[in-house]
Amino acid sequence: MPDRSYADLVTEAKERITQVTPADVRRMHEHGDDVTLIDVREDREWNLGHVPSAVHMSRGTLEKKIEHLVPRDRKVVLYCAGGSRSVLAADMLRQMGYQDVASMTGGFRGWVESGGDVEG
């Protein structure tokens, strides 16, 4: 198997997972959808601000923590700063058996640029 770059891994993961926009996430909340929003950024990024109602599980601890906090049949949307780490995280959760998992395109930057509320 040839060596693959980070960009290659992200591109491949995007083919396997669902992506939703910040507007989609706002609609989910407005409609009262039962969804867990997970911020996979590092602690310092989370502390600078995050999407209200998001749960923080940094990318490095996600696989270990999520099993104890989020059932595999729950709808999960992940986001990071720009949308790449969350794509890889969503793909990993898919491999772990999470059935309804997505990554938010544009990440936290996309959320802010689209006028989304920020807390923290």
C-alpha positions in Angstrom: 0.0 0.0 0.0 1.5 3.3 -1.0 2.3 6.0 1.6 -0.7 8.3 2.1 -0.6 11.8 3.4 -2.9 13.4 6.0 -4.8 15.0 3.1 -5.2 11.6 1.5 -6.6 10.2 4.7 -9.1 13.0 5.1 -10.2 12.7 1.4 -10.7 9.0 1.8 -12.7 9.4 5.1 -14.9 12.0 3.4 -16.0 9.3 1.0 -17.2 7.1 3.9 -18.9 9.6 6.2 -21.8 12.0 6.1 -21.1 15.7 6.3 -23.6 18.3 7.5 -23.4 22.1 7.3 -23.6 24.5 10.3 -27.1 25.4 9.0 -28.0 21.7 9.2 -26.8 21.6 12.8 -28.8 24.7 13.7 -31.9 23.1 12.1 -31.4 19.9 14.1 -31.3 22.0 17.4 -34.4 24.1 16.3 -36.3 20.9 15.5 -35.3 19.3 18.8 -33.5 16.4 17.2 -31.9 14.0 19.6 -28.3 14.6 18.6 -25.0 14.8 20.5 -22.6 17.5 19.2 -19.0 16.8 20.0 -16.1 19.2 19.8 -12.9 17.3 19.0 -10.6 20.2 19.3 -7.8 20.5 21.9 -8.5 22.0 25.3 -7.0 25.4 24.5 -9.2 25.7 21.4 -12.4 24.7 23.4 -11.5 27.2 26.1 -11.5 30.0 23.5 -15.1 29.3 22.6 -17.4 26.5 21.4 -20.8 25.8 20.1 -23.5 25.9 22.8 -24.6 22.5 24.0 -21.5 20.8 22.5 -19.6 18.2 24.5 -15.8 18.4 24.6 -13.8 15.2 23.8 -10.5 16.1 22.2 -9.5 14.0 19.2 -6.8 12.3 21.3 -9.3 11.0 23.8 -12.4 10.5 21.8 -12.4 6.8 21.2 -11.7 6.1 24.9 -14.3 8.5 26.3 -17.2 8.2 23.9 -18.1 4.6 24.7 -18.9 5.6 28.3 -20.9 8.7 27.4 -22.7 8.2 24.1 -24.7 5.2 23.0 -23.8 3.7 19.6 -27.4 4.3 18.3 -27.4 8.0 19.1 -27.0 10.6 16.3 -23.6 12.2 16.6 -22.2 15.3 14.9 -18.5 16.1 15.4 -16.7 19.3 14.6 -13.1 20.6 14.9 -11.6 23.9 13.9 -11.9 23.5 10.1 -13.5 20.2 9.4 -10.6 17.8 8.8 -10.0 16.3 12.3 -13.7 15.8 12.7 -13.9 13.9 9.4 -11.3 11.5 10.6 -13.0 11.2 14.0 -16.4 10.5 12.4 -14.8 7.8 10.3 -13.2 6.2 13.4 -16.6 6.2 15.2 -18.2 4.6 12.2 -15.6 1.9 12.5 -16.4 1.5 16.2 -20.1 0.8 15.3 -21.7 4.3 15.6 -24.4 4.2 13.0 -25.5 7.8 12.7 -22.4 9.9 12.7 -21.5 13.0 10.7 -18.9 15.8 10.5 -19.8 19.5 10.4 -18.3 21.1 7.3 -16.1 24.1 7.9 -15.8 23.2 11.6 -16.0 25.8 14.3 -14.8 28.5 11.8 -17.7 27.6 9.5 -20.0 27.8 12.5 -18.9 31.3 13.5 -18.8 32.5 9.9 -22.4 31.4 9.4 -23.5 33.4 12.4 -23.7 30.5 14.9 -23.8 31.3 18.6 -20.6 30.8 20.6 -20.2 30.2 24.3 -17.2 30.1 26.6 
